[in-house]
Amino acid sequence: QVQLVESGGGLVQPGGSLRLSCAASGIVSSPYIMGWYRQSPGKPRELVATIAYNGRTNYADSVKGRFTISRDNAKSTVYLQMNSLRLEDTAVYYCNIRSLDAWGQGTLVTVSS
């Protein structure tokens, strides 16, 4: 089964930027739709963005214009560029391949001054 490992989380000030990466092992490349989700304590996990193999993307309204999802199919890696971060973006971010029910372990993003 594919293994997903997120990285790039950390502490950032409001208005700052982070770039998350999710590397997939067990496959060379993926035709699957991949996505980023996030979860904060007391809240359900929510979809942040998805990207298809051909690069077509979808975003949650809350992140449109601020976040950009991308993928490198040759590296089996998906990225989430997060700009103009807000306090409410604080969460554990998970990458996902829905059709495989594959999840990473999550990477914590903390937006705080």
C-alpha positions, 0 to 999 in steps of 0.5 A, spaced: 500 500 500 502 507 498 505 510 504 504 518 504 509 522 508 507 530 509 513 535 511 513 542 511 509 544 517 511 549 523 510 555 526 509 562 522 506 569 523 499 571 520 500 573 513 506 568 512 507 563 508 509 555 508 509 550 503 507 543 505 510 537 501 507 530 501 511 524 498 508 518 496 512 511 496 510 505 494 508 508 487 512 511 482 507 516 480 499 516 481 493 517 476 489 518 483 486 525 485 490 527 491 488 532 496 490 536 502 485 536 508 486 539 515 483 538 522 483 542 528 481 540 535 474 540 536 473 540 529 471 535 523 477 534 518 475 538 512 477 538 505 482 544 503 484 542 496 484 537 491 488 536 484 487 531 479 493 527 475 492 532 469 493 538 474 485 540 475 484 543 482 479 545 487 479 549 493 475 550 499 472 557 499 476 559 505 483 558 502 481 560 495 486 565 492 491 564 498 493 556 497 495 553 491 496 545 490 500 542 485 503 535 484 509 532 481 507 526 478 514 524 476 516 524 484 509 522 486 509 528 490 503 533 492 505 540 495 500 545 498 503 552 498 500 556 503 500 564 503 497 570 507 496 565 512 491 566 518 490 564 525 484 560 523 489 556 518 492 553 524 491 545 524 494 538 522 494 538 515 494 531 512 495 529 504 490 523 502 489 519 496 481 518 496 480 512 492 486 508 496 483 511 503 491 513 504 493 518 509 499 521 511 501 522 518 499 529 518 504 535 519 502 541 524 501 548 521 501 553 527 499 560 525 501 565 531 504 571 533 
